[in-house]
Amino acid sequence: MNWQLGYTPANLRGIMEKHSLGNQAVAERTGVTSIRQVQYWLSGEKDMPLHRWNKLLQDADLEMFNRIKALESALIQMADANS
């Protein structure tokens, strides 16, 4: 899979496939009450809030969460250095 940083519908599907999570499991892990919300995120119709994305990553794969956070920090530092 070609990972992009942060939440994207493709990244969400990848996490769900890797960990065999259905819409209901994602809803429960992210604290939403409706699987319809998860369907919105999967379709790209609505963006997944960052705090819910981070919660899913922490619950699903702490190692991946740490790598993504490190990459995001490095990109922010590079952008700041080039400003």
C-alpha positions in Angstrom: 0.0 0.0 0.0 1.2 3.5 -0.8 0.7 5.3 2.5 0.1 9.0 2.7 0.5 11.0 5.9 -2.5 11.3 8.2 -6.1 10.4 7.5 -7.2 9.6 4.0 -10.0 7.2 3.0 -7.3 4.9 1.6 -5.3 4.9 4.8 -8.5 4.2 6.8 -9.3 1.3 4.6 -5.7 0.0 4.9 -5.9 0.1 8.7 -9.2 -1.7 8.7 -7.9 -4.4 6.3 -4.7 -4.9 8.2 -6.5 -5.3 11.5 -9.6 -7.0 10.2 -11.8 -4.2 11.5 -15.4 -3.6 10.3 -17.3 -0.3 10.4 -18.7 -1.1 13.8 -15.3 -1.8 15.3 -13.9 1.5 13.9 -16.9 3.4 15.3 -16.4 1.9 18.7 -12.6 2.5 18.7 -13.0 6.1 17.7 -15.9 6.9 20.0 -18.6 7.6 17.4 -22.2 6.2 17.8 -23.0 5.6 14.2 -21.4 3.4 11.6 -22.8 5.9 9.1 -20.0 8.3 10.2 -17.4 5.7 9.4 -19.0 5.3 6.0 -18.6 9.0 5.4 -15.0 8.8 6.3 -14.4 5.8 4.0 -16.1 7.5 1.1 -14.2 10.8 1.6 -17.6 12.5 1.9 -16.5 13.9 5.4 -13.0 14.1 6.8 -12.2 12.1 9.9 -11.2 14.4 12.8 -7.6 14.2 13.7 -8.3 13.2 17.3 -10.4 10.2 16.1 -7.7 9.2 13.5 -5.0 9.3 16.2 -7.2 7.2 18.6 -7.7 4.6 15.9 -4.0 4.5 15.2 -3.1 4.2 18.8 -5.6 1.4 19.3 -4.8 -0.4 16.0 -1.1 -0.1 15.7 1.1 2.0 18.1 4.2 1.4 16.0 2.6 2.8 12.9 1.2 5.7 14.9 4.7 6.6 16.2 6.2 6.4 12.6 3.4 8.7 11.2 3.8 11.2 14.1 7.6 11.2 13.5 7.2 11.8 9.8 4.7 14.6 10.4 7.0 16.3 12.9 9.9 16.0 10.4 7.8 17.6 7.6 6.7 20.4 9.9 10.4 21.1 10.8 11.4 21.1 7.2 8.6 23.4 6.3 9.6 25.8 9.1 13.2 25.7 8.1 12.3 26.6 4.5 10.0 29.5 5.6 
